[in-house]
Amino acid sequence: MRKITALFAMLAFAAAPAFAQDAGWETQGLTDDSITIGVMGPFSGNASSYSKAMVGMMAYYQKINDEGGVHGRKLVAVQEDTACDSAKGLAAAKKLISQDQVFMLQGNSCSGVAVALRPVVEESGIPWIVAQAVSDSISAPLARNIFHGVPTGSANGRAMASFVLSKPDTKNVAIIEHSNDWAHSYSDPAKEYLKEQGITPSLELTMERGQTDATAQVLQLREAKPDFIIAALYEAETAIFLKDLKKYGLGEIPVMGTAGTDLENTLKRTGDFDTVKNYFVIHSYVDNLDGPKMEKWADMIKKYYPDEELSTFSFVSIGSAEALVSALEKIGPDLTRSKLIAALEEVRDFDTGILSDPITWTPEDHQGVKGSAVAGFVDEKPTVLKAWGQPY
Amino acid sequence: MKMPTARQRRLRTILFWAVPAILLLVPLGTNAYTQFIVNGMLISTLVTLGFTIVIGNLGQLAFANTAFFGIGAYGSAILAAKLGVPWLLTIPIAGVFGAAGGFLASAAALRGIRSYYLAIITLAFGELMRWSYLHAKPLTGGTDGLPMPRETLFGTSLTDDTVKFYVFLVVTVLLVKATANLLASRFGRAVMAVRENEVATASLAIPTSRVILVTFIWSGFVVGCAGALFARHIGHVFPESFGMLHLIASFAMVLVGGLGSVLGAVLGAVMLTALPEYLRAFPGMEELFFGLIVAAVLVALPMGLASLLRRLSPIFVERFYREAR
């Protein structure tokens, strides 16, 4: 008996460091007065303009810190560059996780990088809130520690189709898109939604990137006479398409564009209001960027980043940062990674006041934002809409 | 350039095997991040090595290196993800795919196309391959890329950077040694002769076409194997990993290390893989500092870092090596 007891004692002694490590892992990156958060983004390289997407979130952290932090803990961001490159992004993630030992991760533009990071972050078990990248495969299939805090590609695609069908008597829908995955990420879920509603697109057209004329496509559309057109095109091609629509007398047909185009930028490109008067785009916010509901967020960013030139991207990560702070507050001072994951899974219909749709994370579904508003010109003014003719 | 004595050559052989033996201990002092960077250095070494033997040793301005790399990476990923071939087995097969790419790329050179024209044709080959990765969606996953399946090796997950390190090290050491031996052989002398004067070489009854063909194929094999390692290193293969930026980075590694030098390929790869990681401390300024450092090295050492070591001791002088003019 004594030998068995001694054996168990030895085993317990040998296993003690492992248990100690587990306990340490839960609170890694935490001190009495700080929570370190790894923030990854493309701060260099071709896609560095997307790093603007980090600004809103960082400004929100600073606002919370100025208000005393969360249960006395300041949110300390540790920034790492991914350069929108999967190898560099993986290095950044591994550095944050194993060297900087941050408590959690938030951020990441560039879906390709985020998809490549997923296995590493999933294996590490540390909470990660994806605050910008939209690819569905970052957060599906479900990974217990990965949460999506912006509308995913499929949510946006479905929102596009839903808006199209909200126009009374819409039966005939045509689709024009680029032949790339970016376009398919919008058009496939849109088609799926239309199919669920018993509608098959009357025409599916392709317009290649860099194409400078859409006459062939427009002539086919003239034959099909659609009630609505879904256009998954980049901004430059959208402008060409809209100009050709007007040129061939189809300017009255409404066109639904993606989140990849901006309403006013498209107007600048066409230089003719008549071409965009019936153009609508996915818009994830509750108001226009210069609207009254966005003012406090714009002021917040300006306060902490006075040189920042505001764009659509500047605001995208604020909503998920709010949801994070709310979850941290609910947990109380006794914070662990497991408690944070559990608290995030209890977020229900969280109104961020900036994203057009609330955030809901459940143990079964971590894609938190299920829809998006739409922006279009109403009385010649950019207006955020819930559905056809219904201002947000 | 002073040539090494017989004793120094023996010492060089000992040194060659001592370095990887010491490297076996690296995982004892690394974390997941630093190990990942070290693994990246091994891959870059092979990529740079494959590149330098074509543009440095053979003297052909061919830029198909990134194409070979992509072919190897996608070859490995497709075999592993679609056909369930164990990743370890895909490494030599990816090398063969890369070699086939090398064979195709050599066609232009064999047709007598040289200099800038060869550069443009091989660049176009690289872009054509990238276009194929984007559009052959059922096979390559298109813009979404192709994830590598999760696998274990001797009971340990291949997501573990230490396990990957040992495989990468073995492959790298074998290919570096094989390339060094090839360049030190009669064939290597023929390669250098083609670079110096192709017509004069042909007049000596050396089959220059065969020399060009085999060099391209070997380059493709080495870089194709590197592609297979890269596929496992990242765990997900994307088309954008094989674009112009990668080519420029590899070219910089070749020049910084020393054009046409095996030792230079290793030094250039190690330095330019590590440097961006050190520059992480200067967010927003990384590209500026990186450019300045690379420019400074090239101004101070136009023949690359390897030339510095050659000046220190003849041990580092490679057989048949001639500085590119």
Interface residues (C-beta under 8 A of the other chain):
Chain A: F43 S44 G45 N46 Q79 E80 D81 D85 S86 A87 K88 L90 A91 A92 K94 K95 I97 S98 Q99 G112 V115 A116 P119 V120 E123 S135 S137 N180 D181 W182
Chain B: N31 A32 Y33 T34 F36 I37 G40 L134 K137 G142 T143 D144 G145 P147 R150 T159 D161 F230 H233 I234 G235 H236 F238 E240 S241 L245 P276 E277 R280 P283 G284 E286 E287
